[in-house]
Structure formats: C-alpha cells, structure tokens
C-alpha cells in the first residue's frame, strides 16, 4: 500500500491511497466525520479499474488534518480490536 500526498494546507489534506477499496474508505470517512474538528471528509475513486481512492479532509480552526486522520485511524483500529475480541468470545460459546 502506498500513500501519496496530493495537497496539504493548514486545514486541508488530500491523499491518494493505492490498493484499498470502498470498505476501508467508508470506515475512514465515518471515523473522520465523527471528529468534531472535521468540517468535511470524503473520498472518491476516480476510476473503478484503477482503484486508487483519493481521501479528502478539511478541518475547522487550527487543528491539522494529519492529526485528525491519525486520531480517526487510531479509533478505527480500536473498534477493530474490540470486534475481534467479541467475535472470539462468541465463537467459544458455540
């Protein structure tokens, strides 16, 4: 997986991520939109055969978009870990 920064300003970040699909993009977008310092977050896959989504973040105030992205990814990881633990518990009960 490669990440390329396409645009970076004090309150905007646009990155291209090679090799991910809608599932991960939706997760990232959802976690970003849960952050109160995010003004706008979304993604676009310009061409379905060249799956290199572009993720866009615009923040409010003085909060850097990179900080928000790292926070959102950390939250996504935590949810994934919790899901894994609960799934394991459920399998042991079967």
C-alpha positions as CSV (number, residue, x, y, z in Angstrom):
1,X,0.0,0.0,0.0
2,X,1.4,3.4,-1.0
3,X,0.1,6.8,0.2
4,X,0.8,9.9,-1.8
5,X,0.0,13.4,-0.5
6,X,-1.7,15.3,-3.3
7,X,-2.5,18.5,-1.4
8,X,-1.7,19.8,2.1
9,X,-2.5,23.1,3.7
10,X,-3.1,24.2,7.3
11,X,-6.7,22.9,7.2
12,X,-6.9,20.6,4.1
13,X,-5.4,17.3,3.2
14,X,-5.9,15.2,0.1
15,X,-4.2,11.9,-0.2
16,X,-4.2,9.1,-2.8
17,X,-4.0,5.6,-1.4
18,X,-3.0,2.7,-3.6
19,X,-4.7,-0.7,-3.2
20,X,-7.7,0.0,-0.9
21,X,-11.4,-0.2,-1.8
22,X,-14.7,1.2,-0.6
23,X,-14.8,-0.8,2.6
24,X,-11.8,0.8,4.2
25,X,-12.5,4.2,2.6
26,X,-16.0,4.1,4.2
27,X,-14.6,3.2,7.6
28,X,-12.0,6.1,7.4
29,X,-14.6,8.6,6.2
30,X,-17.0,7.6,9.0
31,X,-14.4,7.9,11.7
32,X,-13.3,11.3,10.3
33,X,-16.8,12.6,10.3
34,X,-17.2,11.6,14.0
35,X,-14.4,14.1,14.9
36,X,-15.9,17.4,15.9
37,X,-12.9,19.4,14.4
38,X,-13.7,18.0,10.9
39,X,-15.6,20.3,8.6
40,X,-15.6,18.0,5.6
41,X,-14.4,14.4,4.9
42,X,-14.9,12.1,2.0
43,X,-13.3,10.0,-0.7
44,X,-13.5,9.4,-4.4
45,X,-12.5,6.6,-6.6
46,X,-11.9,8.3,-9.9
47,X,-11.9,5.1,-12.0
48,X,-13.0,1.7,-10.8
49,X,-10.3,-0.2,-12.7
50,X,-7.6,1.9,-11.2
51,X,-8.6,1.6,-7.6
52,X,-6.5,4.4,-6.1
53,X,-9.0,6.3,-3.9
54,X,-8.5,9.9,-3.0
55,X,-9.3,10.8,0.6
56,X,-10.1,14.4,1.4
57,X,-10.2,16.1,4.8
58,X,-10.9,19.7,5.7
59,X,-10.7,20.8,9.4
60,X,-12.1,23.6,11.5
61,X,-9.9,26.1,13.3
62,X,-6.3,25.4,14.0
63,X,-6.4,21.6,14.0
64,X,-4.1,20.0,11.5
65,X,-5.8,17.5,9.2
66,X,-2.9,15.0,9.7
67,X,-3.6,14.9,13.4
68,X,-7.3,14.3,12.8
69,X,-6.5,11.5,10.3
70,X,-4.2,9.8,12.8
71,X,-6.8,10.1,15.5
72,X,-9.5,8.6,13.2
73,X,-7.3,5.7,12.2
74,X,-6.5,5.0,15.9
75,X,-10.2,4.9,16.7
76,X,-10.8,2.6,13.7
77,X,-8.1,0.3,15.0
78,X,-9.6,0.2,18.5
79,X,-13.0,-0.7,17.1
80,X,-11.4,-3.5,15.0
81,X,-9.6,-4.9,18.1
82,X,-12.8,-4.8,20.1
83,X,-14.7,-6.6,17.4
84,X,-12.0,-9.2,17.2
85,X,-12.2,-9.9,20.9
86,X,-16.0,-10.1,20.9
87,X,-16.0,-12.3,17.9
88,X,-13.6,-14.7,19.6
89,X,-15.9,-14.8,22.7
90,X,-18.9,-15.6,20.5
91,X,-17.0,-18.4,18.8
92,X,-16.1,-20.0,22.1
93,X,-19.8,-20.1,23.1
94,X,-20.8,-22.0,20.0
